[in-house]
Amino acid sequence: MDLNSICVYCGSSPGLLPEYTKAAFGFGQLVARRKLTLVYGGGNVGLMGALADGAVAENGKVIGVMPRRLIDKEIAHQGIAELHSVQTMHERKTKMADLSDAFVALPGGFGTLEEIFEVYTWTQLNLQAKPCAFLNVAGFYTPLIKFLDHVVVQQFVKPEHYQALIVEDDAEEILERIKSYQHKIIDKLTDRV
């Protein structure tokens, strides 16, 4: 499987630290410079807006997917190549997954966590074969990673499934690991479910 597109989940808020917005903008730039299509939630606010702005600034292809009721509230990004309108959040998540070869979570709230864990679970259950990753900007995901270690120790997640999750502090490194894991992870997971 070739890496042509990356779905990024992130907050519709900028969060507390300026590092979050800077990282989102920079990740959008990096995805565009690598000639990858950026798939995201379609918003023009918070980290979502910064992410798309970064990719657009580098003439990258950006595809947004947004429920009609959010488009109607005028939070859709107007500067992106494509904006897919869907009816429900479930349709949104399915469309984003269908358009993407890998998934990355930047800082965000419940929606970001729900989205990344859903696609990660799909990979674990062999419903798809796509890498999932957390970009740990300014240590944002460190407490969550510690909790996931605990979940493994308590034997609710198999170590081999947990090891398939990519966690990096550096955006360049996360893309390199996604590329190298694409085949390796898939082989491991398809034998284990």
N, C-alpha and C positions, 0 to 999 in steps of 0.2 A: 504494500500500500504506500503510495506517495503522500508526502505531506504538502497539501496545497492550501488548506484553510485551517484556521484556528478560531475556535469559539472562546470568547473571554467573558466571564461572569465577573461583575464588580458592582459597587454601590452606586445608587442614584443620588447619593450624597457625597460631598467631598471628604467627609470624615474630619477628625480632629487635627491630624498632622499634615503639613504641606507636602511631606514626602509622598503621601498617597497620590495626590494629584500629579506630582512630578513623575512618579513611576508609571501611572496610567498613560500619561501623554507619551512618555518615552517608550513604553511597550507598544503603543500604537505605531510609533515611528519605526521601531525595530521590525515589527511584523511587515510593515509596508516595504522597508528596505530589503527584507528577505524575499520579497515578491510573493508573499502569502496573502490570501484573502482573509480579512478580519470579519468574523461573524460576531454580533453582539446584540444586546437588547434594543438598540435603535434610539436610545435617548440622547438628549443634548444637555443633560444636567449631571452634576456630580462627576464621579470617576468615569461613568459611561461617556459623558460628553468629552472629557479630557482624552480618553482612549481614542475615540473616533477622530477628534481634532488632530491628534498626533499622527494617525494614519493618513488623514486627508492632507496634512501638511507635507507629507512625503509622496503625494499622488498615489496612495495605495487604494486598493479596491476594498470597500467597506460595505457589508450587507447588514442591515438592521432588521430585526423581527420584533413587531410590537402589536399588542392587542389594539383593536380599533378604538376602544374607549380611552386609551392613553394617548393615541394619536389625536383624538378629538380635544384633549386637554392641552394640545400644542406643546408637548414635550419631545416630539420626534425631531431628530436631527435633520436639518434641511440640506446639509452639505455632503451627504453620503451617496454612493452610486446607486444603491438599491434599498428600498424599504418595503418589506413584506408586511402586509396587514393581515392579522388573524383575529379570530373571534375570542379565543380563550387563552389563558396562560398555559394550559396543557398543549394546545396547538403550537404555541410559541416555542415551548421547550422541544417538542418533536421536530419542528421545522429547523430550529437552530442545530439540533443534533444531526439531522439529515444533511445539512449543508457543511458539516465540519469533520475534519480528520483527527482533531485533538481538542482538548479542553483545558483552560487555565483559569484559575480563580485568583483575582486580585482582591484587595480588601473590600469587604462589603458586609451586609447584614444577613438576615434570615433568608432572603431570596437567593442571595449568592451562595450561601451554604447549602440550601435545599437543591439548587440546580447542579452544583458540582458533585454533591453526594449522590444525586439520582443517576447521573451519567457514570459515575464511578461504580455504583452498584450494578448498572447494566453491563459494564465491562467484567466485573467480578462474576456475574451470572452468565457470562458468555452470550449476552444479547447483542453485544457489539464488540469490536476489537479496536478501541481507540484509547490512546494514553490520556491520563488525567493528571493535573498538576496544580500545586499552590505556589504562587509567587509570594514569598514571605517578606513583604515590604516592611522595613523598620520593625521586624519581629512581630508583626500583626498576628500571624498564625501560630506563633510558638506555643501559647497555652493550648490551642486546639491540638497541635501535634503531640503534646504531652498527654492530653486526654486520649488520643488515638493509641498511643503506646499502652495506656492503661487498658483500653478495650481489648487490645491484643493479649496482654497478660491475663486478662480475665476470660480469655478464650471465646470471645464473641466474634472475632475476626481472625482468620488464618494468617499466620505470618507472611506466607507467600502472596496473599492478596494485598496485605498492607505494604509490602515491599514494592508492589507495582505502582504505588502512588508516588509521584515525583514531587519533591519539596525542595525549592531553591530560593536563595536570597537574590540571585543575580539573573536578570532577564535573558542575557545571552546564553548563560549556562542552562536555563530551563528549556530553551529552544533546542540546544544541542542534545540534551537528555531526551527530549521528546522524540527527536529524530532517531537516536540510537536505541531507544526503548521500543519504538514502534513494532519491530519484529520480535524482539526478545521477550517482551512482556506478553504479547499475544500468544506466543508459543507456550509459555508457562501456564497462563490462565486457562487456555482451552483444554489442557490436560487435567485440570484440577476440579472442575465443577461437577 
